[in-house]
């Protein structure tokens, strides 16, 4: 049986890089939503801290996540992040509990 995977990724922009990071993450979302195993991929920006972004991701299964992690658009994002974020990206994975 395959289990759906939920990912909550939190990114914090360097001062002055908020819009650049937002644009980069929007482009990432457009490419990721084309992936076969992607159920939902949404970008959110904090009301309290406009430098904080959260990606909420729903994936068909762990295999779909592995394919996403190995994608060229993910590699490109990872290469771009050091110039855009001021702390490590937090990536938390969950499975449905009900």
Secondary structure, 3 states (H helix, E strand, C coil): CCCCEEEEEEEEECCCCHHHHHHHHHHHHHHHCCCCCEEEEEEEECCCCCCEEEEEEEECCHHHHHHHHCCHHHHHHHHHHCCCECCCCEEEEECCCC
